[in-house]
Amino acid sequence: MNRYAALPPLPERLNRLDELSEDLWWSWNPDGRQVFRKLDYTLWRATAHNPVRMRWIVSQAKLEAAANDPAFLAVYDRALAAIDDARAGRNTWWSDRFSHLSGKSIAYFSAEFALHQSVPIYAGGLGVLAGDHCKEAGDLGVPLIGVGFMYPQGYFHQQVSADGWQEESYERLNWADAPIEPALTPDGKPCITAVPLGERTVLVAVWRVRIGRVQLFLLDTGLEENAPWDRELSARLYGGDRETRVQQEIVLGVGGVRALKALGHEPGACHLNEGHAAFVVLQRIHDLTESGSSFDEALEEIRRTTIFTTHTPVPAGHDAFPFQLVEKHLAGCWGTLGPNRERFLALGSYDNGGGMQFNMTALALRSAGKVNAVSELHGRVTREMWAPMWPGVPEPERPVAAVTNGVHVPTWIAPEMADLFARYLGSAWMEMHDTPALWEGVLAIPDQELWAVRQNLRRYLFSFVRERARNRWTVERVGTPRIVASGTLLEPEALTIGFARRFTGYKRPELIFHDPERLARILNASERPVQIVFAGKSHPADDVGKHHLQRVYKRALDPVFGGRVAFVDDYDLHVAHFMVQGCDVWLNNPRKPLEASGTSGMKAAINGVPHLSIGDGWWAEGFSGSNGWLIDGGVAGDNGDAVDAADASALYRLLEEEIVPAFYDRDAAGVPARWLTTIKQSIRSVAPRFCARRMVKEYVERMYAPALERTIEVGRQG
Ligand SMILES: *Cc1c(COP(=O)(O)O)cnc(C)c1O
């Protein structure tokens, strides 16, 4: 399909440019990025790095110039050669090791995917994990197929009012500007699938996003043929009430499996990323009973081939519905499964404190043969939390493993940092970045060079922040206090703390303001100033989170802090890139043990931004003593106020006694040697271990390959 048919054709020499821009692979390949950056740098910035959008507005003269520029063409040709190579999937980690599984695939179901800011189908950490998982699977040659939702209105955009209240607006995605196309069935027709929902049938259109070797299929109920309320089902991510939610989850699970079939894919295993997708199990059991299996045989087969990852230790974070709601909306789904309806419903039955309900996590735990949490600590917490699932089984033996999260290094690494690694770790560093020994080379990077890169990355962050402030000033005409609060007074040379993530109670966004006077002294020290940049959205229904955000915003407006507290609005992947690369310290202070893993600290650490965190989530296993700082107030238990006071005081102590002195202790050339030692330890210890490459390899070796191997055996017997 050529979306640009109405435009003049591309110069012959650039005839594969559109193909490159419509595959998100370009976004993490350095040559792929350079193609669009070089083509028109002004548009590259103005579109927030969206080449599909750029193509509509780039001038023919620029295209002609590029087609005649040998330097541009060299990059362009390299990018095309690399994407062809990636798509072919020859000599990959997977093909070298798992050739006996060739032809098999794994379907990965998730309610959100964060791939790029131009595809707004994510809210936060869960989506980033799913996006990074798909990209890394492609890099390794793992035959993964993603299944999710195309939310035409995406997640909301955030504005903050003059008194700090979050306002939400939804923008309809302009399909023509996004790297998305209709998915085609094997006979070349746009794929549309019917999903039984209650007494009716809802039609679901399927879209495709290309991510190198991996394809992502997105479900969309926004079809004319559907009733207006059904069109709304996939309109927004995490909008709507319980009733909308259960229907969305039926569309994702039941509709997702049906869509794959219509597209001609028969995955050998299914990975459920969080409980949202657990109705996949229903449709798969249904299909097996349809072809003659008993319920028990079907369930056994599903258990053999289902992988489930749980993501939250917060009880309210697990979807549960009243039985009558589930029965109402599943009414049309049973078919041959009808006689076993009660047995299926029993798989989800669980009392999570609010009486017996149909619990999506319980369903997934009972029907997946391989279950994991997302950090070691989260594994222990999950085994405790769901103890009633396994009566009489001691904690260590309960069947929940841990696969600690990781981040996709090519996506999150700053280009300047990547160049430095290429020089000191070798040009093949990217191909072997999960090898710990490689990273010993970081210790040999000359301090001056590393420091120069760090200084530049901080400056890029501030020019980005100032550009946004300028925009608000000139276009939106907001008042001066809000211009200050958006970061105009930040100093490019001062120690900068970053805090960016979803604003919600357990993440304690306000902890650092616990003793405002002590904090003001730290921030305003004339020789050694410190500043804090905040960003993050609250879930639209989370009023507690919005109040936290409002109080943080009011601190940013307060002259007591000297314009050294800033709030950057509308946090998304684009903002996240600047922040995790440009700050000096990455702060995370959740109430332990409620952070399952966290990933933003990993993105920061690999860029030389050490982590300052409570020993929760990944930091409980990541902190080595010398690669960042551990906030440990020494108080545990249910007295939240006492825990907060102790943690805040520990945080101030670290800032006053360790962090600020180390950052400002400079040699004759102005280089902070002690600081750089921490940075090097941070990169060296985090990059090989908390990368998506290590993570995806673990999923393959411990979960995917065993599941696929067993399907082969079963096939032989049958
Ligand atoms: C990485 C990331 C997150 C997750 O942050 P945590 O600190 O791990 O919760 C959320 N949103 C965006 C845009 C991100 O890039």
Ligand as a Chemical Component Dictionary entry (heavy atoms), coordinates in Angstrom:
data_LIG
# 
_chem_comp.id                   LIG 
_chem_comp.type                 NON-POLYMER 
_chem_comp.pdbx_formal_charge   0 
_chem_comp.three_letter_code    LIG 
# 
loop_
_chem_comp_atom.comp_id 
_chem_comp_atom.atom_id 
_chem_comp_atom.alt_atom_id 
_chem_comp_atom.type_symbol 
_chem_comp_atom.charge 
_chem_comp_atom.model_Cartn_x 
_chem_comp_atom.model_Cartn_y 
_chem_comp_atom.model_Cartn_z 
_chem_comp_atom.pdbx_ordinal 
LIG C1 C1 C 0 10.946 3.603 31.070 1  
LIG C2 C2 C 0 9.666  4.328 31.043 2  
LIG C3 C3 C 0 8.718  4.120 32.060 3  
LIG C4 C4 C 0 8.974  3.188 33.219 4  
LIG O1 O1 O 0 9.582  3.893 34.274 5  
LIG P1 P1 P 0 9.783  3.224 35.726 6  
LIG O2 O2 O 0 10.599 4.179 36.463 7  
LIG O3 O3 O 0 10.453 1.934 35.480 8  
LIG O4 O4 O 0 8.428  3.066 36.287 9  
LIG C5 C5 C 0 7.530  4.823 31.996 10 
LIG N1 N1 N 0 7.271  5.678 30.991 11 
LIG C6 C6 C 0 8.149  5.902 30.001 12 
LIG C7 C7 C 0 7.797  6.875 28.919 13 
LIG C8 C8 C 0 9.374  5.244 29.991 14 
LIG O5 O5 O 0 10.236 5.457 28.994 15 
# 
loop_
_chem_comp_bond.comp_id 
_chem_comp_bond.atom_id_1 
_chem_comp_bond.atom_id_2 
_chem_comp_bond.value_order 
_chem_comp_bond.pdbx_ordinal 
LIG C1 C2 SING 1  
LIG C2 C3 SING 2  
LIG C2 C8 DOUB 3  
LIG C3 C4 SING 4  
LIG C3 C5 DOUB 5  
LIG C4 O1 SING 6  
LIG O1 P1 SING 7  
LIG P1 O2 DOUB 8  
LIG P1 O3 SING 9  
LIG P1 O4 SING 10 
LIG C5 N1 SING 11 
LIG N1 C6 DOUB 12 
LIG C6 C7 SING 13 
LIG C6 C8 SING 14 
LIG C8 O5 SING 15 
# 
